[in-house]
Amino acid sequence: MDVLAEANLRLDANAVDYVLLAFYFVLVLGIGYLARRQVSTSLDFFLSGRSLPAWVTGLAFIAANLGAIEVMGMSANGAEYGMPTAHYFWIGAVPAMLFLGIVMMPFYYGSKVRSVPEFMLRRFGKPAHLVNGISFALAQVLIAGANLFLLASVVNLLLGWPIWVSVVLAAVIVLSYTALGGLSAAIYNEVLQFFVIVAALLPLTIVGLYKVGGWEGLVDKVSGGPGGAEQLSSWPGNQLTGFGDNFLSVLGLVFGLGFVLSFGYWTTNFVEVQRAMASKSMSAARRTPIIGAFPKLAMPFIVIIPGMIAGVTVTELMGENKAALMEGGEAPSGATFNNALLLLMRDLLPNGMLGIAIAGLLASFMAGMAANLSSFNTVFTYDIWQAYIKKGRPDDYYLRTGRVVTAAATVLAIGTAFIASTYSNLMDYLQQLFSFFNAPLFATFILGMFWKRMTPTAGWLGLVTGTGAAVGVFLLAETGVWELPGQGASFVGAGAAFVVDIVVSVVATYLTQPKPAAQLAGLVYSLTPKETLKHSTSGDDAGWYRNPGLLAGIVLAITIVLNIIF
């Protein structure tokens, strides 16, 4: 990190900026304190007592995912790969979000489960539940560490404090508001953070485009740079996937990213589902991810484009520096793609605006990390502690446990932050984690939901072997046995995990006994009475603009148009 300080990457903030920042932190902690007054039971702390309106949960749904990793990671990807990064939004997010709202949400909200592992428990029994609970908890701590590391690197650039001091300070702030108010505090802060993030990134994009001479100017500069004109069109995206062949590259994007990684993430990731389960009715729960999909479509314009601008205007990332980094080496300037957004802010924004931008970045880190912590404490408290270690205690015991667990998770995240610090593009690290944890879970989930014969043994065996397959691909790629550049290893790993999981589950099912059909009502599609999956269309849920199906259709149409234009 010392290299960065010498390379003059210090952001030049003044008093105005610091006043704005301080004001923002007071606001965040205030929200945590106000939310605390509504927390009386453990259901309030973990699921907001199921009382929030759809627009609040819809924005929180996106903000929880607009963590640092999203903002910094996607702009780093924009600087490195250009327009193909948009696949993470238009192929790798929106279709799955619509599927969650239309097909999956009625199950979650209708069966009144408190978490995804709890669904596994009722469908497959204890072994699958325990495997899923532990792997989920592990994934959350690893991801929280990545958020923490990014947060600390911003503080380090701002104030020049050593990285470990910044890590600890950042952790304390997030911990204090999550432990105070539970999920409500996290959700209301996420809505606030959503607006702050947009207010920070929109001007950056506009000023940046003005500086390079509009869209045409950006096109010229990118075409002339090391990445070439390939970076301007989102298909076939060979640089991103690391495949030389166009057909394979498109296949990797559609199956690996568009199907396995993205459906695995959006439909089974409790961080996201928890936001929708806090809403006040079935209709609101179904609309949550669909409302979230509208801003998601526009995100590439304020996240990826600034990254592309940074790649052609920021001295430390241009020309030979960009070429060296794309080869996987060190840039002569000492900068990495993870710094793209910060460096652009340093170059373009006047004081005052800089304060808002920094607040926006810090907001996104905290949103991401608070989301990891609040879902970690729910799963750990309900699914590991209450289910296997201390059964049948009174409710306030679990409420206290939830607060202690939040603190413990923060300490662990400080440790995992140092694993994250070894990657020059953090997106690579995250996709790797998703291929380990989410892809096998999604396979088991979908199979168990639509195939009533699937047995409890198949449930946990599939999960374990699927994860094993993804780890195997990762080790082969790391040791150089299998040459997979770009983010290819995680796409292949996710595909492998999915296929292995399905095959093992099918074989195991025919060798073991299924659960009796009576126990599966509400958990398997064919055995669930259709009435329970319907949402009400009266009162708060009336009106054509509140119809989940119609909203989803509009989003899908826009997505297809965007893919054709770019």
MOJO-V814846 format. One record per residue. N is the residue number from 1. PSI is psi in degrees with one decimal (* if undefined). Layout:
<<N;PSI> <N;PSI>>
This chain:
<<1;-22.8> <2;-33.7> <3;-43.1> <4;-43.3> <5;-40.4> <6;-34.2> <7;13.1> <8;48.3> <9;8.5> <10;130.7> <11;137.0> <12;76.2> <13;148.6> <14;-171.8> <15;-43.6> <16;-45.8> <17;-42.8> <18;-34.9> <19;-45.5> <20;-42.4> <21;-45.8> <22;-43.9> <23;-43.4> <24;-44.3> <25;-37.7> <26;-41.9> <27;-47.0> <28;-46.5> <29;-33.0> <30;-43.5> <31;-41.6> <32;-41.3> <33;-43.4> <34;-40.3> <35;-27.9> <36;-31.4> <37;-15.9> <38;1.5> <39;106.3> <40;-28.2> <41;170.3> <42;-25.7> <43;-35.5> <44;-45.2> <45;-41.3> <46;-32.4> <47;25.9> <48;22.6> <49;20.7> <50;59.4> <51;5.4> <52;147.9> <53;160.7> <54;-36.9> <55;-32.7> <56;-48.8> <57;-31.2> <58;-44.8> <59;-37.9> <60;-33.3> <61;-41.7> <62;-40.2> <63;-34.8> <64;-28.4> <65;-9.5> <66;42.2> <67;-176.9> <68;-37.9> <69;-40.0> <70;-51.5> <71;-52.6> <72;-42.1> <73;-42.9> <74;-30.8> <75;-31.0> <76;-43.1> <77;-37.4> <78;-42.3> <79;-35.4> <80;-47.7> <81;-15.4> <82;-148.3> <83;-32.3> <84;-20.5> <85;-25.9> <86;-20.3> <87;-31.1> <88;-22.3> <89;-52.7> <90;-31.2> <91;-39.5> <92;8.7> <93;-55.7> <94;-49.7> <95;-40.8> <96;-34.5> <97;-39.1> <98;-41.4> <99;-42.2> <100;-45.1> <101;-41.3> <102;-46.2> <103;-47.5> <104;-36.8> <105;-40.0> <106;-34.9> <107;-52.5> <108;-52.6> <109;-37.9> <110;-37.3> <111;0.3> <112;32.5> <113;155.2> <114;-14.7> <115;165.7> <116;-45.0> <117;-31.3> <118;-34.0> <119;-43.2> <120;-39.7> <121;-45.0> <122;-25.2> <123;-41.2> <124;-9.6> <125;-175.2> <126;-47.5> <127;-45.0> <128;-37.2> <129;-45.7> <130;-44.7> <131;-46.9> <132;-42.3> <133;-46.0> <134;-44.7> <135;-36.3> <136;-45.5> <137;-41.2> <138;-46.1> <139;-43.0> <140;-40.9> <141;-39.2> <142;-42.4> <143;-38.9> <144;-36.6> <145;-40.2> <146;-41.8> <147;-42.3> <148;-41.9> <149;-42.6> <150;-41.8> <151;-45.7> <152;-35.7> <153;-28.6> <154;-46.1> <155;-38.8> <156;-40.6> <157;-32.3> <158;-53.7> <159;-12.0> <160;15.5> <161;152.8> <162;154.3> <163;-35.7> <164;-33.0> <165;-44.2> <166;-41.0> <167;-47.9> <168;-43.4> <169;-46.6> <170;-42.5> <171;-40.8> <172;-42.0> <173;-47.0> <174;-43.8> <175;-42.7> <176;-40.4> <177;-26.7> <178;-40.7> <179;-29.9> <180;-57.7> <181;3.0> <182;-146.5> <183;-37.8> <184;-43.6> <185;-44.0> <186;-42.6> <187;-46.2> <188;-37.6> <189;-34.9> <190;-37.2> <191;-44.0> <192;-45.1> <193;-33.1> <194;-47.1> <195;-37.7> <196;-41.1> <197;-44.8> <198;-42.0> <199;-26.5> <200;-39.8> <201;-29.4> <202;-52.3> <203;-35.8> <204;-43.4> <205;-45.4> <206;-47.7> <207;-40.5> <208;-45.4> <209;-38.1> <210;-41.8> <211;-38.8> <212;0.3> <213;43.3> <214;-173.4> <215;-41.8> <216;-43.7> <217;-41.8> <218;-42.9> <219;-47.8> <220;-48.7> <221;-41.4> <222;-42.0> <223;-34.6> <224;-12.5> <225;-177.3> <226;-30.4> <227;-26.7> <228;-177.4> <229;-17.9> <230;-27.6> <231;-2.9> <232;-15.6> <233;141.5> <234;-26.3> <235;153.4> <236;-6.5> <237;37.9> <238;-38.1> <239;-36.4> <240;-46.4> <241;-23.3> <242;10.2> <243;142.0> <244;-29.0> <245;129.2> <246;-43.5> <247;-46.4> <248;-38.4> <249;-45.2> <250;-39.7> <251;-45.2> <252;-40.8> <253;-44.9> <254;-47.2> <255;-52.2> <256;-52.3> <257;-51.6> <258;-32.9> <259;-66.9> <260;-56.3> <261;-43.9> <262;-42.6> <263;-36.9> <264;-40.3> <265;-53.4> <266;-30.3> <267;-21.5> <268;-4.2> <269;112.9> <270;-27.2> <271;-43.8> <272;-46.3> <273;-34.8> <274;-34.9> <275;-41.2> <276;-30.5> <277;-11.1> <278;-2.8> <279;168.1> <280;-8.5> <281;166.4> <282;-43.1> <283;-43.7> <284;-37.8> <285;-37.7> <286;-33.9> <287;-23.4> <288;-58.3> <289;-25.9> <290;-39.7> <291;-40.8> <292;-26.8> <293;-26.4> <294;-55.6> <295;-31.2> <296;-35.7> <297;-33.1> <298;-14.5> <299;-43.2> <300;-32.1> <301;-30.4> <302;0.7> <303;-50.6> <304;-41.8> <305;-43.0> <306;-36.6> <307;-42.8> <308;-39.1> <309;-42.9> <310;-38.3> <311;-21.1> <312;-3.8> <313;-27.7> <314;122.1> <315;-42.9> <316;-15.0> <317;3.0> <318;165.6> <319;-120.2> <320;-34.2> <321;-45.7> <322;-42.4> <323;-45.1> <324;-44.1> <325;-36.2> <326;-26.8> <327;-8.5> <328;12.6> <329;-165.1> <330;141.7> <331;142.2> <332;-31.3> <333;-13.4> <334;-1.4> <335;161.1> <336;169.3> <337;-26.0> <338;-21.1> <339;-2.7> <340;-50.9> <341;-42.2> <342;-42.2> <343;-35.4> <344;-40.6> <345;-42.6> <346;-41.5> <347;-32.8> <348;-30.2> <349;136.3> <350;165.3> <351;151.4> <352;-63.5> <353;-37.6> <354;-40.1> <355;-44.7> <356;-41.8> <357;-42.7> <358;-41.9> <359;-39.5> <360;-43.5> <361;-48.3> <362;-38.9> <363;-43.6> <364;-35.0> <365;-43.3> <366;-37.2> <367;-46.1> <368;-44.7> <369;-37.7> <370;-35.4> <371;-44.4> <372;-44.7> <373;-44.4> <374;-30.4> <375;-30.7> <376;-46.5> <377;-32.1> <378;-50.3> <379;-42.5> <380;-46.1> <381;-50.6> <382;-46.3> <383;-20.0> <384;-56.1> <385;-54.4> <386;-33.7> <387;-35.0> <388;-21.7> <389;-59.3> <390;96.0> <391;153.1> <392;30.5> <393;163.6> <394;160.1> <395;-41.1> <396;-20.2> <397;-43.4> <398;-29.5> <399;-44.1> <400;-43.6> <401;-43.5> <402;-40.9> <403;-38.2> <404;-43.2> <405;-39.1> <406;-43.3> <407;-42.8> <408;-41.0> <409;-37.1> <410;-42.2> <411;-42.1> <412;-39.7> <413;-33.5> <414;-38.5> <415;-45.9> <416;-16.7> <417;-29.9> <418;-22.0> <419;-43.9> <420;-28.9> <421;-5.2> <422;-5.3> <423;139.2> <424;-23.5> <425;107.5> <426;-22.3> <427;-35.5> <428;-44.0> <429;-44.1> <430;-42.7> <431;-35.3> <432;-46.9> <433;-42.4> <434;-38.0> <435;-30.4> <436;-48.7> <437;-39.3> <438;-37.1> <439;-49.7> <440;-36.4> <441;-42.2> <442;-42.0> <443;-49.0> <444;-41.5> <445;-53.6> <446;-43.1> <447;-45.2> <448;-24.6> <449;-33.5> <450;-9.2> <451;105.8> <452;-17.9> <453;-23.8> <454;131.4> <455;161.0> <456;-40.6> <457;-44.2> <458;-34.7> <459;-53.6> <460;-31.6> <461;-41.1> <462;-44.9> <463;-47.7> <464;-47.1> <465;-36.0> <466;-47.7> <467;-40.9> <468;-42.2> <469;-43.7> <470;-41.7> <471;-37.8> <472;-47.4> <473;-42.0> <474;-45.8> <475;-40.4> <476;-40.9> <477;-39.2> <478;-42.4> <479;-5.1> <480;6.8> <481;-37.7> <482;120.1> <483;102.4> <484;89.9> <485;-175.7> <486;-144.1> <487;25.0> <488;-41.6> <489;-39.3> <490;-32.6> <491;-45.4> <492;-43.6> <493;-42.6> <494;-43.3> <495;-45.1> <496;-46.0> <497;-43.7> <498;-50.4> <499;-48.3> <500;-45.4> <501;-48.2> <502;-47.6> <503;-50.6> <504;-43.3> <505;-41.9> <506;-45.7> <507;-48.5> <508;-34.8> <509;-41.9> <510;-9.0> <511;-8.9> <512;172.9> <513;133.5> <514;167.4> <515;149.0> <516;142.6> <517;-31.8> <518;-30.4> <519;-6.1> <520;2.1> <521;134.1> <522;-8.2> <523;-20.8> <524;138.4> <525;-48.0> <526;-18.3> <527;8.7> <528;126.0> <529;131.8> <530;-29.6> <531;-37.6> <532;-16.9> <533;-8.5> <534;151.7> <535;159.2> <536;152.0> <537;20.6> <538;172.9> <539;-125.4> <540;-19.7> <541;10.2> <542;165.2> <543;143.2> <544;-32.3> <545;-3.4> <546;15.3> <547;112.7> <548;-40.6> <549;-44.9> <550;-45.8> <551;-42.0> <552;-38.1> <553;-42.9> <554;-46.4> <555;-44.0> <556;-42.7> <557;-46.1> <558;-42.0> <559;-45.5> <560;-42.6> <561;-45.4> <562;-41.4> <563;-32.1> <564;-42.9> <565;-45.3> <566;*>>
